Amino acid sequence: MISLAIPNLTGNEKKYLDICIDTGFVSSVGRYVTQFESMVADATGSKYAIATSAGTTGLHVALTAVGVRRDDLVILPTFTFIASANAIRHCGADPWLMDINETDWCLDPQKVKEALDTQCEIQNGIVIHKKTRRRVAAIMPVYTLGNIPDMEEFRSIADKYHLPLVVDAACAIGAKYKGVDLGMLGDLSILSFNGNKTITCGGGGAVLSNNEEMASLVRHLTTTARVWPEYDFDMVGFNYRMTNIQAAVGCAQMERVDEFVSRKRKIRDYYYKSFSQLTEQKITLFPTSDGSSCWFSGIVLQEGQGMDEVKSLCNKMKEKDIEARPFWKPVHLQEPYRGCPIEDTNVTDALWDRIITLPCSTNITDNELETVSNTVKYFLKENFF
Ligand SMILES: Cc1ncc(COP(=O)(O)O)c(C=O)c1O
């Protein structure tokens, strides 16, 4: 089977795991956690990286740290993995759902600006959503596919409204924006090290920050807000720490981060080149921004086609031992988020059910890439739908 996105564990993972077991450091204390944080900070241009048990818990703690509270609203693209919305809900808040750009599949800053300008008022320095009278507490762009949107525009919107930028960069390790590393862009940015990510710890996450105070608050919250050395706690904290075992795998992975990101970009380039001659069907390729980390690659079926055709092609591919899958179903179509404040979702609605992700593991061979692309082309040519 040529899998969609599987871990590449052929480096020092086993060796470092053995050391954890031999030394007994398997829990949340141990040298790998500190080492992993420093490697992640270096690779993302951040002053501080705080390792967490998952990307979702990283998002929850980051939103808590910037002050998101019950009944607040957080601006979120509807086209994202549901974990982004869940983290907002875990704070007792709701996402205010907005649309994406066709060019990068990320939150559209112009639409965010327009919504804030026309639908909010400022009261005592607080942004109030006029229709619901709820406070808008943060903006959460998502770096879809490892693409970074116009962060200069987001920064100016965030500054104008004094809103924090909490970035869901779950799949974006290795991405840059105009040559600037991703850790320098948001107030807090969150990575995921889940099994399908470019770098994995099995499961895990990290919160990135350049602000010392904010970084210590995040760390404090992830470690039950304990005030050492006694059993004193000064806030309601969380047990969101990464374990030494996860970090041991993470350190071995981070040793190869440049190699892995470069391979992801080559996979993107391969599919771009390979499908460029395809004229029978007007499929398009996933969009890619300059400096994208190219987490996932794939195709978009032509207008008028939808989930039936996507599933049908994925099933055909499966018969040929190739894994291909649909992508994110938007948040506004998910049961728990019906009724959340929402703006127009035209781009998302016209797009999401035509997307097919194709195999893009960092250890996929060139021969396998050729097999995948020839198989897709064969089925499209046969007009199997
Ligand atoms: C955009 C996005 N946000 C959040 C997450 C959640 O990360 P985790 O699975 O590590 O909790 C993921 C991936 O799984 C993701 O793709």
The ligand as a Gaussian input file, in Angstrom:
#p B3LYP/6-31G(d) Opt

LIG

0 1
 C       -5.052000      22.484000      11.386000
 C       -4.941000      21.570000      12.567000
 N       -5.169000      22.063000      13.787000
 C       -5.043000      21.291000      14.881000
 C       -4.678000      19.990000      14.798000
 C       -4.636000      19.178000      16.053000
 O       -3.402000      18.694000      16.382000
 P       -3.289000      17.370000      17.291000
 O       -3.826000      16.237000      16.483000
 O       -1.835000      17.259000      17.555000
 O       -4.070000      17.612000      18.524000
 C       -4.410000      19.427000      13.532000
 C       -3.972000      18.057000      13.308000
 O       -4.165000      17.059000      13.756000
 C       -4.564000      20.245000      12.386000
 O       -4.359000      19.752000      11.160000

